[in-house]
Amino acid sequence: MTENNSARPVVVSYTPKILRNMAEICEEMGVSSHVVRKWVSMGAPIAIEGMGAKRRYSAETVHLQLWREKLSS
């Protein structure tokens, strides 16, 4: 009996976590909506659609977290 020692490739799959509104962004990041709006003005990777009261926010968790880490370094 022979052993098969050939290495199998490791496959990593990444599924982004999309934060679909202001409440989800605030909850995930542990901050208030005021802070999220401040981040937007500072260039955070947060998408904004609409105007005024119909404004909608969305972000991808990892991109937003990486942006926050850059601020603190």
MOPAC internal coordinates of N, CA, C and O (Angstrom, degrees):
PM7 1SCF
backbone

  N    0.0000 0     0.00 0     0.00 0    0    0    0
  C    1.4444 1     0.00 0     0.00 0    1    0    0
  C    1.5285 1   109.30 1     0.00 0    2    1    0
  O    1.2310 1   120.13 1   -49.17 1    3    2    1
  N    1.3111 1   117.35 1   130.83 1    3    2    1
  C    1.4597 1   120.89 1  -179.81 1    5    3    2
  C    1.5200 1   109.66 1  -107.61 1    6    5    3
  O    1.2310 1   121.67 1   -30.88 1    7    6    5
  N    1.3097 1   114.41 1   149.12 1    7    6    5
  C    1.4620 1   119.68 1   177.69 1    9    7    6
  C    1.5175 1   109.53 1   -93.27 1   10    9    7
  O    1.2310 1   121.01 1   -37.20 1   11   10    9
  N    1.2908 1   115.68 1   142.80 1   11   10    9
  C    1.4558 1   120.83 1   176.07 1   13   11   10
  C    1.5228 1   107.40 1   -99.43 1   14   13   11
  O    1.2310 1   120.28 1   -79.36 1   15   14   13
  N    1.3184 1   117.06 1   100.64 1   15   14   13
  C    1.4613 1   121.87 1  -177.67 1   17   15   14
  C    1.5232 1   112.80 1   -95.76 1   18   17   15
  O    1.2310 1   120.23 1  -168.81 1   19   18   17
  N    1.3132 1   117.16 1    11.19 1   19   18   17
  C    1.4676 1   118.19 1  -179.36 1   21   19   18
  C    1.5271 1   109.33 1   -68.25 1   22   21   19
  O    1.2310 1   121.55 1   -44.65 1   23   22   21
  N    1.3177 1   114.63 1   135.35 1   23   22   21
  C    1.4611 1   120.28 1  -178.42 1   25   23   22
  C    1.5211 1   109.77 1   -75.83 1   26   25   23
  O    1.2310 1   121.40 1   -45.20 1   27   26   25
  N    1.2875 1   114.92 1   134.80 1   27   26   25
  C    1.4631 1   119.94 1   175.59 1   29   27   26
  C    1.5207 1   108.30 1   -90.43 1   30   29   27
  O    1.2310 1   120.38 1   -40.06 1   31   30   29
  N    1.3116 1   116.89 1   139.94 1   31   30   29
  C    1.4686 1   118.14 1   178.23 1   33   31   30
  C    1.5274 1   110.40 1   -66.48 1   34   33   31
  O    1.2310 1   121.29 1   -36.18 1   35   34   33
  N    1.2960 1   115.14 1   143.82 1   35   34   33
  C    1.4582 1   121.06 1   176.97 1   37   35   34
  C    1.5267 1   107.30 1   -92.48 1   38   37   35
  O    1.2310 1   120.96 1   -52.37 1   39   38   37
  N    1.3002 1   115.77 1   127.63 1   39   38   37
  C    1.4540 1   120.77 1   179.61 1   41   39   38
  C    1.5216 1   108.21 1  -108.56 1   42   41   39
  O    1.2310 1   121.22 1   -55.55 1   43   42   41
  N    1.3179 1   115.27 1   124.45 1   43   42   41
  C    1.4572 1   120.82 1   179.02 1   45   43   42
  C    1.5197 1   107.70 1  -113.13 1   46   45   43
  O    1.2310 1   121.27 1   -50.32 1   47   46   45
  N    1.2947 1   115.18 1   129.68 1   47   46   45
  C    1.4578 1   119.94 1   179.39 1   49   47   46
  C    1.5246 1   108.57 1  -114.90 1   50   49   47
  O    1.2310 1   120.75 1   -47.86 1   51   50   49
  N    1.3124 1   116.17 1   132.14 1   51   50   49
  C    1.4599 1   121.15 1   179.72 1   53   51   50
  C    1.5196 1   109.34 1  -114.51 1   54   53   51
  O    1.2310 1   121.09 1   -54.97 1   55   54   53
  N    1.2979 1   115.52 1   125.03 1   55   54   53
  C    1.4565 1   120.97 1   175.02 1   57   55   54
  C    1.5216 1   107.17 1  -114.44 1   58   57   55
  O    1.2310 1   120.11 1   -66.48 1   59   58   57
  N    1.3239 1   117.40 1   113.52 1   59   58   57
  C    1.4679 1   119.23 1  -176.78 1   61   59   58
  C    1.5279 1   111.91 1   -65.69 1   62   61   59
  O    1.2310 1   121.52 1   -34.83 1   63   62   61
  N    1.3175 1   114.70 1   145.17 1   63   62   61
  C    1.4626 1   120.48 1   174.62 1   65   63   62
  C    1.5214 1   106.88 1   -96.97 1   66   65   63
  O    1.2310 1   121.03 1   -67.54 1   67   66   65
  N    1.3125 1   115.63 1   112.46 1   67   66   65
  C    1.4571 1   121.50 1  -178.44 1   69   67   66
  C    1.5252 1   109.27 1   -93.73 1   70   69   67
  O    1.2310 1   121.09 1   -53.77 1   71   70   69
  N    1.3155 1   115.53 1   126.23 1   71   70   69
  C    1.4608 1   121.88 1   174.67 1   73   71   70
  C    1.5224 1   105.84 1   -92.56 1   74   73   71
  O    1.2310 1   120.07 1   -63.20 1   75   74   73
  N    1.3240 1   117.47 1   116.80 1   75   74   73
  C    1.4601 1   121.61 1  -166.48 1   77   75   74
  C    1.5254 1   115.96 1   -95.92 1   78   77   75
  O    1.2310 1   120.15 1   176.78 1   79   78   77
  N    1.3220 1   117.32 1    -3.22 1   79   78   77
  C    1.4638 1   118.49 1   178.29 1   81   79   78
  C    1.5285 1   109.69 1  -160.48 1   82   81   79
  O    1.2310 1   121.14 1    -6.34 1   83   82   81
  N    1.3157 1   115.42 1   173.66 1   83   82   81
  C    1.4640 1   121.16 1  -177.44 1   85   83   82
  C    1.5244 1   111.29 1   -58.05 1   86   85   83
  O    1.2310 1   120.08 1   136.80 1   87   86   85
  N    1.3291 1   117.46 1   -43.20 1   87   86   85
  C    1.4649 1   120.79 1  -178.00 1   89   87   86
  C    1.5316 1   111.23 1   -61.04 1   90   89   87
  O    1.2310 1   120.18 1   137.88 1   91   90   89
  N    1.3316 1   117.26 1   -42.12 1   91   90   89
  C    1.4675 1   120.30 1   179.20 1   93   91   90
  C    1.5222 1   111.33 1   -66.60 1   94   93   91
  O    1.2310 1   120.21 1   139.98 1   95   94   93
  N    1.3281 1   117.20 1   -40.02 1   95   94   93
  C    1.4686 1   120.54 1   178.08 1   97   95   94
  C    1.5273 1   109.57 1   -62.49 1   98   97   95
  O    1.2310 1   120.48 1   132.49 1   99   98   97
  N    1.3258 1   116.68 1   -47.51 1   99   98   97
  C    1.4690 1   121.08 1  -179.80 1  101   99   98
  C    1.5220 1   111.23 1   -60.04 1  102  101   99
  O    1.2310 1   120.49 1   133.73 1  103  102  101
  N    1.3211 1   116.67 1   -46.27 1  103  102  101
  C    1.4652 1   120.63 1  -178.22 1  105  103  102
  C    1.5265 1   111.43 1   -64.15 1  106  105  103
  O    1.2310 1   120.29 1   133.42 1  107  106  105
  N    1.3191 1   117.06 1   -46.58 1  107  106  105
  C    1.4696 1   121.16 1  -177.47 1  109  107  106
  C    1.5253 1   111.97 1   -65.17 1  110  109  107
  O    1.2310 1   120.42 1   140.87 1  111  110  109
  N    1.3305 1   116.80 1   -39.13 1  111  110  109
  C    1.4645 1   121.09 1  -176.20 1  113  111  110
  C    1.5260 1   112.99 1   -92.43 1  114  113  111
  O    1.2310 1   120.11 1   169.44 1  115  114  113
  N    1.3272 1   117.39 1   -10.56 1  115  114  113
  C    1.4596 1   120.92 1   178.26 1  117  115  114
  C    1.5171 1   113.96 1    70.24 1  118  117  115
  O    1.2310 1   120.90 1  -143.35 1  119  118  117
  N    1.3335 1   115.88 1    36.65 1  119  118  117
  C    1.4661 1   120.73 1  -178.68 1  121  119  118
  C    1.5272 1   109.91 1  -133.38 1  122  121  119
  O    1.2310 1   120.86 1    -8.47 1  123  122  121
  N    1.3244 1   115.95 1   171.53 1  123  122  121
  C    1.4659 1   121.43 1   178.84 1  125  123  122
  C    1.5313 1   110.59 1   -87.65 1  126  125  123
  O    1.2310 1   121.05 1   -11.97 1  127  126  125
  N    1.3221 1   115.60 1   168.03 1  127  126  125
  C    1.4679 1   120.15 1   177.27 1  129  127  126
  C    1.5310 1   110.63 1   -64.81 1  130  129  127
  O    1.2310 1   120.16 1   149.30 1  131  130  129
  N    1.3200 1   117.29 1   -30.70 1  131  130  129
  C    1.4693 1   120.69 1   176.64 1  133  131  130
  C    1.5292 1   110.32 1   -60.18 1  134  133  131
  O    1.2310 1   120.53 1   136.68 1  135  134  133
  N    1.3294 1   116.60 1   -43.32 1  135  134  133
  C    1.4712 1   121.15 1   179.24 1  137  135  134
  C    1.5259 1   110.31 1   -65.59 1  138  137  135
  O    1.2310 1   119.95 1   138.30 1  139  138  137
  N    1.3217 1   117.70 1   -41.70 1  139  138  137
  C    1.4688 1   120.59 1   179.60 1  141  139  138
  C    1.5249 1   109.91 1   -61.20 1  142  141  139
  O    1.2310 1   119.92 1   135.84 1  143  142  141
  N    1.3284 1   117.76 1   -44.16 1  143  142  141
  C    1.4685 1   120.32 1   178.27 1  145  143  142
  C    1.5335 1   111.03 1   -63.29 1  146  145  143
  O    1.2310 1   120.33 1   143.46 1  147  146  145
  N    1.3233 1   116.97 1   -36.54 1  147  146  145
  C    1.4698 1   120.57 1   176.42 1  149  147  146
  C    1.5254 1   109.92 1   -64.32 1  150  149  147
  O    1.2310 1   120.45 1   136.50 1  151  150  149
  N    1.3444 1   116.74 1   -43.50 1  151  150  149
  C    1.4633 1   120.44 1   177.79 1  153  151  150
  C    1.5229 1   111.07 1   -58.68 1  154  153  151
  O    1.2310 1   120.49 1   138.23 1  155  154  153
  N    1.3296 1   116.66 1   -41.77 1  155  154  153
  C    1.4658 1   120.71 1   179.22 1  157  155  154
  C    1.5272 1   109.36 1   -57.25 1  158  157  155
  O    1.2310 1   120.35 1   134.95 1  159  158  157
  N    1.3274 1   116.93 1   -45.05 1  159  158  157
  C    1.4674 1   120.32 1  -179.71 1  161  159  158
  C    1.5281 1   111.94 1   -66.52 1  162  161  159
  O    1.2310 1   120.45 1   159.31 1  163  162  161
  N    1.3416 1   116.75 1   -20.69 1  163  162  161
  C    1.4673 1   121.81 1   179.07 1  165  163  162
  C    1.5289 1   112.09 1   -91.98 1  166  165  163
  O    1.2310 1   120.25 1   179.80 1  167  166  165
  N    1.3411 1   117.12 1    -0.20 1  167  166  165
  C    1.4584 1   120.07 1   176.74 1  169  167  166
  C    1.5147 1   115.73 1    97.49 1  170  169  167
  O    1.2310 1   119.87 1  -162.25 1  171  170  169
  N    1.3171 1   117.86 1    17.75 1  171  170  169
  C    1.4672 1   120.90 1   178.69 1  173  171  170
  C    1.5271 1   110.46 1   -60.36 1  174  173  171
  O    1.2310 1   120.24 1   -30.99 1  175  174  173
  N    1.3369 1   117.14 1   149.01 1  175  174  173
  C    1.4689 1   120.52 1   179.31 1  177  175  174
  C    1.5326 1   111.49 1   -76.56 1  178  177  175
  O    1.2310 1   121.63 1  -111.47 1  179  178  177
  N    1.3173 1   114.49 1    68.53 1  179  178  177
  C    1.4626 1   122.23 1   179.36 1  181  179  178
  C    1.5238 1   107.07 1  -122.46 1  182  181  179
  O    1.2310 1   120.82 1   -56.15 1  183  182  181
  N    1.3248 1   116.03 1   123.85 1  183  182  181
  C    1.4619 1   120.52 1   179.53 1  185  183  182
  C    1.5217 1   109.39 1   -83.82 1  186  185  183
  O    1.2310 1   121.28 1   -38.95 1  187  186  185
  N    1.3246 1   115.16 1   141.05 1  187  186  185
  C    1.4651 1   121.21 1   178.05 1  189  187  186
  C    1.5178 1   107.92 1  -126.01 1  190  189  187
  O    1.2310 1   121.15 1   -49.92 1  191  190  189
  N    1.3189 1   115.40 1   130.08 1  191  190  189
  C    1.4633 1   121.14 1   176.51 1  193  191  190
  C    1.5173 1   108.39 1  -123.62 1  194  193  191
  O    1.2310 1   120.66 1   -36.80 1  195  194  193
  N    1.3085 1   116.35 1   143.20 1  195  194  193
  C    1.4563 1   120.81 1   176.99 1  197  195  194
  C    1.5158 1   112.38 1    86.90 1  198  197  195
  O    1.2310 1   122.11 1     0.11 1  199  198  197
  N    1.3278 1   113.57 1  -179.89 1  199  198  197
  C    1.4622 1   120.94 1  -177.24 1  201  199  198
  C    1.5266 1   109.43 1  -132.61 1  202  201  199
  O    1.2310 1   120.96 1   -25.47 1  203  202  201
  N    1.3160 1   115.77 1   154.53 1  203  202  201
  C    1.4593 1   121.83 1   173.90 1  205  203  202
  C    1.5148 1   113.37 1    56.62 1  206  205  203
  O    1.2310 1   121.06 1    46.69 1  207  206  205
  N    1.3374 1   115.57 1  -133.31 1  207  206  205
  C    1.4651 1   121.38 1  -176.88 1  209  207  206
  C    1.5299 1   112.43 1   -67.37 1  210  209  207
  O    1.2310 1   120.30 1   160.91 1  211  210  209
  N    1.3330 1   117.03 1   -19.09 1  211  210  209
  C    1.4689 1   120.52 1  -179.35 1  213  211  210
  C    1.5253 1   112.37 1   -92.81 1  214  213  211
  O    1.2310 1   120.20 1  -170.06 1  215  214  213
  N    1.3131 1   117.22 1     9.94 1  215  214  213
  C    1.4628 1   122.04 1  -179.43 1  217  215  214
  C    1.5280 1   109.55 1   -65.18 1  218  217  215
  O    1.2310 1   120.96 1   -47.17 1  219  218  217
  N    1.3416 1   115.77 1   132.83 1  219  218  217
  C    1.4657 1   121.44 1   178.35 1  221  219  218
  C    1.5226 1   109.27 1  -121.26 1  222  221  219
  O    1.2310 1   120.96 1   -41.30 1  223  222  221
  N    1.3179 1   115.76 1   138.70 1  223  222  221
  C    1.4579 1   122.57 1  -179.16 1  225  223  222
  C    1.5227 1   109.24 1  -112.81 1  226  225  223
  O    1.2310 1   120.67 1   -33.57 1  227  226  225
  N    1.3386 1   116.33 1   146.43 1  227  226  225
  C    1.4602 1   120.73 1   172.13 1  229  227  226
  C    1.5269 1   108.42 1  -152.41 1  230  229  227
  O    1.2310 1   121.24 1   -24.59 1  231  230  229
  N    1.3186 1   115.23 1   155.41 1  231  230  229
  C    1.4601 1   120.22 1  -179.16 1  233  231  230
  C    1.5205 1   109.10 1  -158.51 1  234  233  231
  O    1.2310 1   121.07 1   -20.25 1  235  234  233
  N    1.3224 1   115.57 1   159.75 1  235  234  233
  C    1.4610 1   121.76 1   174.68 1  237  235  234
  C    1.5238 1   106.19 1  -102.05 1  238  237  235
  O    1.2310 1   120.61 1   -53.16 1  239  238  237
  N    1.3114 1   116.43 1   126.84 1  239  238  237
  C    1.4635 1   122.44 1  -170.53 1  241  239  238
  C    1.5258 1   113.80 1   -52.73 1  242  241  239
  O    1.2310 1   119.79 1   128.73 1  243  242  241
  N    1.3180 1   118.00 1   -51.27 1  243  242  241
  C    1.4660 1   120.38 1  -175.47 1  245  243  242
  C    1.5261 1   111.29 1   -64.39 1  246  245  243
  O    1.2310 1   119.86 1   137.23 1  247  246  245
  N    1.3258 1   117.87 1   -42.77 1  247  246  245
  C    1.4686 1   119.81 1   179.34 1  249  247  246
  C    1.5193 1   111.30 1   -62.07 1  250  249  247
  O    1.2310 1   120.68 1   139.13 1  251  250  249
  N    1.3290 1   116.30 1   -40.87 1  251  250  249
  C    1.4607 1   119.86 1   179.65 1  253  251  250
  C    1.5275 1   110.91 1   -67.83 1  254  253  251
  O    1.2310 1   120.21 1   139.00 1  255  254  253
  N    1.3198 1   117.20 1   -41.00 1  255  254  253
  C    1.4621 1   120.05 1   179.09 1  257  255  254
  C    1.5326 1   111.13 1   -65.20 1  258  257  255
  O    1.2310 1   120.01 1   138.95 1  259  258  257
  N    1.3315 1   117.59 1   -41.05 1  259  258  257
  C    1.4687 1   120.42 1   177.25 1  261  259  258
  C    1.5232 1   110.93 1   -62.19 1  262  261  259
  O    1.2310 1   120.38 1   140.38 1  263  262  261
  N    1.3235 1   116.88 1   -39.62 1  263  262  261
  C    1.4621 1   121.12 1   177.59 1  265  263  262
  C    1.5262 1   109.68 1   -61.77 1  266  265  263
  O    1.2310 1   120.34 1   136.32 1  267  266  265
  N    1.3282 1   116.96 1   -43.68 1  267  266  265
  C    1.4739 1   120.68 1   178.90 1  269  267  266
  C    1.5247 1   111.11 1   -62.27 1  270  269  267
  O    1.2310 1   120.39 1   139.89 1  271  270  269
  N    1.3197 1   116.86 1   -40.11 1  271  270  269
  C    1.4654 1   120.35 1   179.63 1  273  271  270
  C    1.5227 1   111.28 1   -63.96 1  274  273  271
  O    1.2310 1   120.16 1   142.29 1  275  274  273
  N    1.3316 1   117.29 1   -37.71 1  275  274  273
  C    1.4675 1   120.37 1   177.38 1  277  275  274
  C    1.5267 1   110.90 1   -62.25 1  278  277  275
  O    1.2310 1   120.32 1   142.96 1  279  278  277
  N    1.3306 1   116.99 1   -37.04 1  279  278  277
  C    1.4622 1   120.60 1   179.48 1  281  279  278
  C    1.5223 1   111.74 1   -63.34 1  282  281  279
  O    1.2310 1   120.85 1   142.59 1  283  282  281
  N    1.3190 1   115.98 1   -37.41 1  283  282  281
  C    1.4626 1   119.44 1  -174.83 1  285  283  282
  C    1.5270 1   113.18 1   -84.29 1  286  285  283
  O    1.2310 1   120.13 1   172.70 1  287  286  285
  N    1.3239 1   117.36 1    -7.30 1  287  286  285
  C    1.4755 1   118.30 1  -179.17 1  289  287  286
  C    1.5112 1   112.30 1   -97.02 1  290  289  287
  O    1.2310 1   120.10 1   180.00 1  291  290  289

